[in-house]
């Protein structure tokens, strides 16, 4: 996405705002305009008419500049839908948007199931900042083509612009569940806004998924860095609503977190040290730094994490990471106190029960350990690590049938994970 193509900053607010739906779908095609050929939108010829990255139709719609619309009005005479579609797309290609709007409106009035018409109605309204109309049109597309993830993405983005944040969150989560399709620009914009809305709702753990994907697929932007910082600082606000004194801290911490999410551990270490130098009392920063150190096997991880729990005794994530770090080093007895504290602080957090269950099972407290692991599986049924730990614990307890059941579940979870390509 570069530094923010197709977007703008309004009043200093870091917010990705596409200027034109066409630019989101296929940006930077100016040099290819003359080479594009005109093609018709035919939903019967593609399994998903909104697979925007591969559709020759949309390339033509966005790029072609030749051609002249026939004179006339949609109301002049009854026309076949094919002719209405031709005139509408011709007007759209020539940037005669209001004329195209009339033709597409005529088409959907003639045939309310015409998904192409609803898509372009939404596109035209979005470009004109008529977000309520765009929302209604994209909602109609999702009804007609519920498998088309780009439609869910743009529906969520229009709702975000309308400040209907709850609806936007729900529809962007639907986009995520379907997986990205079409333009990377749509996916990046949707992923960023999904992360923003998850942070706003206090679902910080869930926000790490789209942020990790974004950090691995695009360069740093002020929005992305800020949201990364908000996740670790656990500030449930949108970037535009951050109090002025907190903006710089979120950005500095976010730079370190972005590097960690991107897997650039050496750079993350430098940035976390800078963040701690500037904000030594910031909650969560040592925890995030400890994660990076633990991931690299550094002996510095435990002292950093323990310092976090000294400063913030209720930081369950720091206690939990201490337990997992010790388990990874083959020291389950030492992991027990931190694992128990994690369960006490967050009794409904599956990872706390997973850590405690592993620590107990690995210190031969098999019955209690299995109970904790089964509780972890109840709280989060699709986590492979839980079933791996259960299979091992059942095997040590001689529960052969339960071993087979845990292994079957593990295989099923892994199969589903491999099928998931979405952010």
Order of alpha helices (4+ residues) and beta strands (2+ residues): alpha-alpha-alpha-alpha-alpha-alpha-alpha-alpha-alpha-alpha-alpha-alpha-alpha-alpha-alpha-alpha-alpha-alpha-alpha-alpha-alpha
